[in-house]
Each structure stands twice: as structure tokens, then as C-alpha cells.
């Protein structure tokens, strides 16, 4: 909001704007006085002068209404409407509104009258002054001079209408569940780990603004390419188990507002409903593909972009496979999971403080730590493959990703050198035996 008087603004309008928005503009009365009159004065003089000025403004406003008494109320109301867009992202709306004293205290009523959706906007401040009351065919009409300041919500608030809309719009393409028999199963102590890290399904990028293209269709292509690469290159190998790690920012946005769980806005290529529908199908299809190799353990790793959404999807996945002996689902919201296979312990987390990792893992996984020969921690989040210095028996591997990079990460200078997925073959007794890199060209 401008602090200077605008060319089309009268002195009284300028004064009313400064006085009404003084808190938002972070001005004390002495500063308002100086902006209005171009000189300084004592705080007491400023206070008295502005009090008198406020009374003058209110009387002037009443006079304007009285002089327009022959006009229709709607014309009066429309002629006194204004909206200011403030630098901090807030908006200030001024209107003449017909309402009762109780309605003047109703936040939702005020937001609606000023044209704001209470699901998307927060009321920061409001000031309602009676301008005039006069007779009308259906009674006495009371007009208020209403001025409110609002700010967009960073977190979406669910309501009954939205919940109903969610269920009305979720129409999946799921076929009837069929039984899939693993064809490469052998009880040989070998585990195939297939993590799909940081897919960011739903992210929108283009070469013009980010230097790379990424959307729902591209995400699906690279997802299936990575899983099919595993199937093709290990077609002659036998495994006792497949560990399918999902979560890890599988989805780019967490809600209808298109933000992460903490409210960070995202560039998204599709509505949240459509993304959730298709993402659920991706997990089902990926699981079915891997079940052809060996029994699958799905482990959900919570993350910052899609904490609520992905937890909900995992409830669907768990229900879908509830009667399948070849699929087991860990859907718990714990931020770190501990998967034990033979004498190998696999701590799984979206991220972890590297310097604190040994302390965290030995404390949380103490029951499995003591009888493990190999402790291999798999983390994601930074979109780059890294192996950290070993801490005793603890190995920490950071997973790369196959997604595009966003406008925000590009602006921040976060470099994603190549699109790559990384899978591991682990022997329960010997630890990591093989690493498969799937590079997306």
C-alpha cells in the first residue's frame, strides 16, 4: 500500500486511508501527522489533531450519504467500493454495506459481503462505522462504512462441501483384484530394494522457466521406465523378497490449495483430485509389477511435500492388498522406519541430520541394532545420489531421483545433475551386493 497521496485522491480520502490502515502500515500517529501535513509536531498535538481529523472524516462521509439520499442504495454502495492491494500480500476492501449490528461482528458475513471466500482468506482487521439510516419500503435501512483487511490463507481448511466433492470426484480405473504369483521367488537370502524417491508427481515445469519439462505424463513415463528397467535387468535373478519404498515426496502438493504440508506454494500440472486418483493407481500398478518377481513389502516413508495425502493413499493401498499373501503394507506415519532382513538393518527416512544419525538410529533401532552385521540407512530429499562417511557399522546412502526440478529449486540454485533411480540388491548376511542405476535420458 502506497504511503504517498495519489493524484486522484482527496486530502480526506488520503487521511482516511492512512488512519484506517495505520496498524498494517506500521505507522504511529506522529508519522501519520507528518505524512499528512509535511511537518513534525509533539505526540500529544498529533494525537489531538488526528482525533479531530477522524471526526471530520466521519461527518463528511455522513454528509455524502445524505446528499445522495435520492439515489438507489445499490448505486450508493457501488460508488463507494475500493480495493487496495498491499505489498505484504494482504488486501484492503472498503464498501458501504447494509447490515445489522450483529452482522457487523460476524467474520464470515463480512468476508462474504466483501467478496472473499472464508476458506481461502483470513480476516486481519475490520472497521465498521454507521453512515446512515433511512426509511425504505420494507423498513429501516442501516448502512455501514465497512473496511476490512484480509490475507490469503497458507493452509486450506476442510469443510463438509469439500469432503463430499472429494469423494464425488475420485473415480479410479482400478480393475478387480487379481492374484499374481511370483515367478522369480527363491528363499536365498537376497532382497531387492526398489525405492522411487522424490517423484513429485503433479509437479509442473517447462524449459522456458526452469530449463526442463515435467508434468503428470512425463512422471508416469519415467516411473514405469524405472520399474521396467529393474524387471528387465534382473529377469534371470531369484529373490526372497522385494522391498518397495514409497512416499519420499511421491506427490508434489498436499492439498486443494496446491501447497506442501507446511503451506509452501507449488507449481502443479493438475488438480489435487486428479493427482491423488492417478498416484494411487501408480502405486498399485508398480506393486503388481514387482509382485511378479517375489513377495513385496511396501514401506511408506513420510515426507514434507505430501504428508497428509500420501498417508491417505496408503490406507487405500493397505485395503487393496488386505487379502493378498504376497503383499505386506507398512502404512504407519512414523518419520523413520526400520526394516530388518537377516542380519541387515535398513533404517528408512526422507531425511536425517547426518551428524545425529548414529545417535538417532542406535536409540530408535536398539532392539535390531545389536544383532545386525550391516546397517544401511536410505534417505532422499536432496535429489542427488550421495554416500556419506561410514559411522561405525552405519552406512548412509542418499537416493537420487527421476523427477524434474521445480522453478523454486532452480531459483535457489539446487542442482540436480541427472535424472536417475537407484536400486539395491542386499544379502541378509553380507549387506549390499549390487547397485542398479537407471538413468533417464
Secondary structure, DSSP 8 states (H G I E B T S, - for coil): --SS--TT--HHHHHHHHHHTHHHHT--HHHHHHHHHSS---HHHHHHHHHHHHHHHHHHHHHHHHHTTTS-HHHHHHHT-EEEE-TTS-EEEEEEEE--TTGGG-HHHHHHHTT--TTTEEEEEEEEEEEEEEEETTEEEEEEEEEEEEEE-SS----HHHHHHHHHH-------------SSB--SSEEEEEE-----BTB-B-TTTTSS-B-HHHHHHHHHHHHHHHHHHTTT--BSEEEEEEESS-BS--STT-B-TT--B--BSS-HHHHHHHHHHHHHHHHHHHHTTS-EEEEEE--SSSHHHHHHHHHHHHHHTTT-TTEEEE----SEEEEEETTEEEEEES---GGGHHHHHHHHTHHHHTT-SEEEEEE-SSSS-EE---BTTEEEEE----S---HHHHHHT------EEEEEEEETTTEEEEEEEEE--
